[in-house]
Amino acid sequence: MSELLTTNQVKELLNVTNMTLYEWRKRDKIPFIQVGRTIRYRRSDIREILNGFNTKKNVQEKTQDARHQ
């Protein structure tokens, strides 16, 4: 089972605000678990998001490099 992270931990990992996480949850852009008023995120889900950020960033950088050549 994947480790569960708090909102503060996820904010730091993704470098986003509470409002951004709230909006992402509201729009189903980030998976989360809610029990009562407690919200947690699976580390494996956050890792996938981070990998997606890195992949998109690499593609954007390569595209920009190709344009400047």
C-alpha positions as CSV (number, residue, x, y, z in Angstrom):
1,M,0.0,0.0,0.0
2,S,1.3,3.5,-0.9
3,E,2.2,5.9,1.8
4,L,-0.4,8.7,2.4
5,L,0.7,12.3,2.3
6,T,-0.9,15.4,3.9
7,T,-1.9,18.5,2.0
8,N,1.1,20.3,3.3
9,Q,3.5,17.6,2.1
10,V,1.9,17.6,-1.4
11,K,2.0,21.4,-1.5
12,E,5.7,21.3,-0.9
13,L,6.4,18.5,-3.4
14,L,4.4,20.1,-6.2
15,N,5.2,23.7,-5.2
16,V,1.6,24.8,-5.3
17,T,-0.8,26.6,-2.9
18,N,-3.7,25.3,-0.9
19,M,-6.1,27.0,-3.3
20,T,-4.5,25.2,-6.3
21,L,-4.8,21.8,-4.6
22,Y,-8.4,22.7,-3.8
23,E,-9.2,23.6,-7.4
24,W,-7.4,20.4,-8.6
25,R,-9.5,18.3,-6.3
26,K,-12.7,20.0,-7.3
27,R,-11.9,19.5,-11.0
28,D,-10.8,15.9,-10.5
29,K,-7.2,16.8,-11.7
30,I,-5.6,15.1,-8.7
31,P,-6.6,11.8,-6.9
32,F,-7.2,12.1,-3.2
33,I,-8.7,10.2,-0.3
34,Q,-11.1,11.9,2.1
35,V,-12.3,10.5,5.4
36,G,-14.5,13.0,7.1
37,R,-12.7,16.3,6.9
38,T,-9.3,14.7,6.5
39,I,-7.7,14.7,3.0
40,R,-4.7,12.5,2.0
41,Y,-2.9,11.8,-1.2
42,R,-1.2,8.5,-2.2
43,R,2.5,9.0,-2.7
44,S,2.4,6.9,-5.9
45,D,-0.2,9.2,-7.4
46,I,1.9,12.3,-6.6
47,R,5.0,10.6,-8.1
48,E,3.0,10.0,-11.3
49,I,2.1,13.7,-11.4
50,L,5.7,14.7,-10.8
51,N,6.8,12.4,-13.6
52,G,4.2,14.0,-15.9
53,F,5.5,17.4,-15.0
54,N,9.0,16.4,-15.8
55,T,8.0,14.7,-19.1
56,K,6.1,17.8,-20.2
57,K,8.9,20.1,-19.2
58,N,11.4,18.0,-21.2
59,V,9.2,18.0,-24.3
60,Q,8.8,21.8,-24.1
61,E,12.5,22.3,-23.7
62,K,13.3,20.1,-26.6
63,T,10.7,21.8,-28.8
64,Q,12.1,25.2,-27.9
65,D,15.7,24.0,-28.6
66,A,14.6,22.8,-32.0
67,R,13.0,26.1,-32.8
68,H,16.1,28.0,-32.0
69,Q,18.4,25.9,-34.2
